[in-house]
């Protein structure tokens, strides 16, 4: 669970681009549920050379990363 304060001006309230690729079972999906404030979710590629796509998420939105998406930066 990651918690963030409202507003981009709050230092430390961001999660840098990363891969969740160290779990022993990569067949299980990553599920992200947004609650509260709107936020931008960046979905990239397998390397940092791929420009990410920005997705605006609102409270109640769910993102599921499975299959190939498990190997991508987000």
C-alpha positions in Angstrom: 0.0 0.0 0.0 1.4 3.4 -1.0 -0.2 6.6 0.4 0.2 10.0 -1.2 -0.8 13.5 0.0 -2.9 15.8 -2.2 -0.8 18.0 -4.5 2.4 17.5 -6.4 4.2 20.0 -4.1 4.5 17.5 -1.3 8.1 16.3 -1.2 8.5 12.6 -1.3 4.9 11.8 -2.4 5.9 10.2 -5.6 6.9 6.7 -6.6 9.6 6.6 -9.3 9.4 4.5 -12.4 10.2 0.8 -11.5 9.4 -2.8 -12.4 7.9 -5.3 -10.1 10.0 -8.2 -11.4 11.4 -9.9 -8.3 8.4 -11.9 -7.2 8.9 -15.7 -7.3 5.6 -16.0 -9.3 5.4 -13.6 -12.2 2.1 -15.1 -13.4 0.2 -13.2 -10.7 -1.1 -9.8 -11.7 -0.3 -6.5 -10.1 -3.4 -4.7 -9.0 -3.5 -0.9 -8.3 -6.6 0.7 -6.8 -6.8 4.5 -6.7 -8.6 6.0 -3.7 -9.0 9.7 -3.0 -7.2 12.2 -5.2 -6.7 12.0 -9.0 -3.3 11.1 -10.1 -1.2 10.3 -13.2 -0.1 6.7 -13.8 2.8 6.3 -16.3 3.0 3.1 -18.2 6.3 2.5 -20.0 8.1 -0.3 -21.8 10.6 -3.0 -20.9 13.4 -0.3 -20.9 13.6 3.3 -19.8 14.2 4.2 -23.4 10.5 3.7 -24.2 8.5 6.9 -23.6 5.7 6.2 -21.1 2.0 6.7 -21.8 0.2 8.9 -19.2 -3.1 7.6 -17.8 -5.2 9.9 -15.5 -6.6 7.9 -12.7 -9.5 8.9 -10.5 -10.7 7.6 -7.2 -12.1 4.1 -7.7 -10.1 3.3 -10.8 -8.3 0.0 -11.0 -5.2 -0.9 -13.1 -4.3 -4.5 -13.6 -0.8 -5.4 -14.9 -0.5 -8.9 -16.2 1.4 -10.9 -18.8 3.9 -8.7 -20.8 2.9 -5.6 -18.7 4.5 -7.2 -15.7 7.9 -6.7 -17.3 7.3 -3.0 -18.1 8.3 0.2 -16.1 5.4 1.9 -14.4 
